[in-house]
Amino acid sequence: MNKVDLLGRRKFITGLGVAAGAAMVAPAMAISEKADGIKWDKEVEIVIIGSGFAGLAAAIEAKKLGAKDVQIFEKMSYFGGNSAINGGLFAAPVTPMQKKEGIEDSVERMVADQLASGRGIADEALLRHVASHAMEALQMTLDAGSEYHPYLQQLGGHSVARTYQTTVSCGAGITQPLLKKCRELGVKTHNRAKFEGFLVGNKGEVLGIKMRENYHFGEDQPGKVINIRALRGVIMATGGFAQNVNLRMAQDPTLDAEVGCTNAPGATGEGMFEMFRLGAIPVHLAHIQSRLTV
Ligand SMILES: Cc1cc2nc3c(=O)[nH]c(=O)nc-3n(C[C@H](O)[C@H](O)[C@H](O)COP(=O)(O)OP(=O)(O)OC[C@H]3O[C@@H](n4cnc5c(N)ncnc54)[C@H](O)[C@@H]3O)c2cc1C
């Protein structure tokens, strides 16, 4: 990331148009600041925040592309986030199993299916990016040792069978092998390490991060905040925000504390908030998947 001016907190909240929810949202927000005169406690070549699919895959790719010092920082006591607790269902077009079963599929067909089931409002370029790289991502998990059932499933919204599922029927069947692969490649993995904000240079570029060590989720914080200089970049992979009731209510007031949530407890959105403050624009934030359970 390298972006624009650091917005004032109040200006940012007003800009988002959530002024009414701001007082409630504010306590969950971390704060970025200028790095002028700051003392760096540590230097890391590539800093990755979050240890779900996105963070783990980014670390493996960075290593493959020749980075020497790649480090993942995860705030929880365990690794994997929502990715570890998900259903382990992996949709991809033009896979070996489809070929074996004689199923005709294509990137364009998967994009068309998703546009139709998303009622035409999904971001087509993002869908095409996902569909074009899905097989590559699936291969990354296979190379890391993920095991899948020997059959495909045709889930709602898909016009053909294109979904693999891990033999353990949850995402840990992917995150655990990816985490092991990261460590084999020499990626350093830190837990109880919470991103608290960016440290930004005079041109608005991200120079590093503030990171709380020994973080204990949901408790008083004994840990110390250190300043980490990111020599080549910071990759944000902090996932979603559905466990932050105030933040999700700012998007959809019906999703109050009475509404249950399947997300991992750490899905509280503070990393996302800091990215917005640097100028990142979210897509479809208010489209929070909900369903009735009886
Ligand atoms: C119950 C459930 C079932 C699902 N089933 C499927 C499925 O079968 N197939 C499918 O394709 N999708 C499924 N999904 C969606 C899918 O799991 C997510 O899209 C995916 O896991 C997101 O990956 P991620 O790496 O972006 O985020 P995550 O996996 O959530 O990882 C983000 C990580 O960042 C950490 N983090 C957050 N803030 C900070 C911070 N400040 N400092 C340090 N670390 C931080 C979090 O603790 C977390 O570990 C499901 C989701 C849920 C909740």
The ligand as an SDF file (V2000), in Angstrom:
LIG
                    3D

 53 58  0  0  0  0  0  0  0  0999 V2000
  -18.7180  -20.0020    8.9200 C   0  0  0  0  0  0  0  0  0  0  0  0
  -18.1390  -19.6510    7.5720 C   0  0  0  0  0  0  0  0  0  0  0  0
  -18.1470  -20.6070    6.5570 C   0  0  0  0  0  0  0  0  0  0  0  0
  -17.6350  -20.2890    5.3050 C   0  0  0  0  0  0  0  0  0  0  0  0
  -17.5590  -21.2650    4.3440 N   0  0  0  0  0  0  0  0  0  0  0  0
  -16.9440  -21.0070    3.1660 C   0  0  0  0  0  0  0  0  0  0  0  0
  -16.7010  -22.0590    2.2360 C   0  0  0  0  0  0  0  0  0  0  0  0
  -16.9900  -23.2250    2.4920 O   0  0  0  0  0  0  0  0  0  0  0  0
  -16.1000  -21.7500    1.0540 N   0  0  0  0  0  0  0  0  0  0  0  0
  -15.7080  -20.4580    0.7630 C   0  0  0  0  0  0  0  0  0  0  0  0
  -15.1660  -20.2280   -0.3340 O   0  0  0  0  0  0  0  0  0  0  0  0
  -15.8740  -19.4380    1.6560 N   0  0  0  0  0  0  0  0  0  0  0  0
  -16.4620  -19.7020    2.8520 C   0  0  0  0  0  0  0  0  0  0  0  0
  -16.5720  -18.6950    3.7880 N   0  0  0  0  0  0  0  0  0  0  0  0
  -15.9260  -17.3930    3.5010 C   0  0  0  0  0  0  0  0  0  0  0  0
  -14.3980  -17.5140    3.6610 C   0  0  0  0  0  0  0  0  0  0  0  0
  -14.1090  -18.3060    4.7980 O   0  0  0  0  0  0  0  0  0  0  0  0
  -13.7210  -16.1410    3.7780 C   0  0  0  0  0  0  0  0  0  0  0  0
  -14.0150  -15.3940    2.6220 O   0  0  0  0  0  0  0  0  0  0  0  0
  -12.2090  -16.2960    3.9210 C   0  0  0  0  0  0  0  0  0  0  0  0
  -11.8790  -17.1360    5.0120 O   0  0  0  0  0  0  0  0  0  0  0  0
  -11.5370  -14.9330    4.1160 C   0  0  0  0  0  0  0  0  0  0  0  0
  -10.1460  -15.1560    4.2470 O   0  0  0  0  0  0  0  0  0  0  0  0
   -9.2040  -13.9810    4.7500 P   0  0  0  0  0  0  0  0  0  0  0  0
   -7.8060  -14.5020    4.7320 O   0  0  0  0  0  0  0  0  0  0  0  0
   -9.5000  -12.7580    3.9540 O   0  0  0  0  0  0  0  0  0  0  0  0
   -9.7090  -13.6530    6.2390 O   0  0  0  0  0  0  0  0  0  0  0  0
   -9.5950  -14.5120    7.5810 P   0  0  0  0  0  0  0  0  0  0  0  0
   -9.4740  -15.9660    7.3030 O   0  0  0  0  0  0  0  0  0  0  0  0
  -10.6890  -14.0990    8.4950 O   0  0  0  0  0  0  0  0  0  0  0  0
   -8.1900  -14.0510    8.1720 O   0  0  0  0  0  0  0  0  0  0  0  0
   -8.0100  -12.7670    8.7230 C   0  0  0  0  0  0  0  0  0  0  0  0
   -7.0630  -12.8980    9.9000 C   0  0  0  0  0  0  0  0  0  0  0  0
   -6.6160  -11.5990   10.2860 O   0  0  0  0  0  0  0  0  0  0  0  0
   -6.5680  -11.5390   11.6990 C   0  0  0  0  0  0  0  0  0  0  0  0
   -6.6360  -10.1490   12.1220 N   0  0  0  0  0  0  0  0  0  0  0  0
   -7.7150   -9.3120   12.0840 C   0  0  0  0  0  0  0  0  0  0  0  0
   -7.3900   -8.1000   12.5660 N   0  0  0  0  0  0  0  0  0  0  0  0
   -6.0750   -8.1630   12.8960 C   0  0  0  0  0  0  0  0  0  0  0  0
   -5.1780   -7.2300   13.4760 C   0  0  0  0  0  0  0  0  0  0  0  0
   -5.5580   -5.9910   13.8150 N   0  0  0  0  0  0  0  0  0  0  0  0
   -3.8900   -7.6300   13.7120 N   0  0  0  0  0  0  0  0  0  0  0  0
   -3.4900   -8.9140   13.4110 C   0  0  0  0  0  0  0  0  0  0  0  0
   -4.3150   -9.8340   12.8770 N   0  0  0  0  0  0  0  0  0  0  0  0
   -5.5920   -9.4720   12.6210 C   0  0  0  0  0  0  0  0  0  0  0  0
   -7.7820  -12.3660   12.1390 C   0  0  0  0  0  0  0  0  0  0  0  0
   -7.6920  -12.7770   13.4880 O   0  0  0  0  0  0  0  0  0  0  0  0
   -7.7240  -13.5170   11.1390 C   0  0  0  0  0  0  0  0  0  0  0  0
   -6.9380  -14.5880   11.6130 O   0  0  0  0  0  0  0  0  0  0  0  0
  -17.1100  -18.9820    5.0570 C   0  0  0  0  0  0  0  0  0  0  0  0
  -17.0960  -18.0260    6.0830 C   0  0  0  0  0  0  0  0  0  0  0  0
  -17.5970  -18.3590    7.3280 C   0  0  0  0  0  0  0  0  0  0  0  0
  -17.5480  -17.3170    8.4310 C   0  0  0  0  0  0  0  0  0  0  0  0
  1  2  1  0
  2  3  1  0
  2 52  2  0
  3  4  2  0
  4  5  1  0
  4 50  1  0
  5  6  2  0
  6  7  1  0
  6 13  1  0
  7  8  2  0
  7  9  1  0
  9 10  1  0
 10 11  2  0
 10 12  1  0
 12 13  2  0
 13 14  1  0
 14 15  1  0
 14 50  1  0
 15 16  1  0
 16 17  1  0
 16 18  1  0
 18 19  1  0
 18 20  1  0
 20 21  1  0
 20 22  1  0
 22 23  1  0
 23 24  1  0
 24 25  2  0
 24 26  1  0
 24 27  1  0
 27 28  1  0
 28 29  2  0
 28 30  1  0
 28 31  1  0
 31 32  1  0
 32 33  1  0
 33 34  1  0
 33 48  1  0
 34 35  1  0
 35 36  1  0
 35 46  1  0
 36 37  1  0
 36 45  1  0
 37 38  2  0
 38 39  1  0
 39 40  1  0
 39 45  2  0
 40 41  1  0
 40 42  2  0
 42 43  1  0
 43 44  2  0
 44 45  1  0
 46 47  1  0
 46 48  1  0
 48 49  1  0
 50 51  2  0
 51 52  1  0
 52 53  1  0
M  END
$$$$
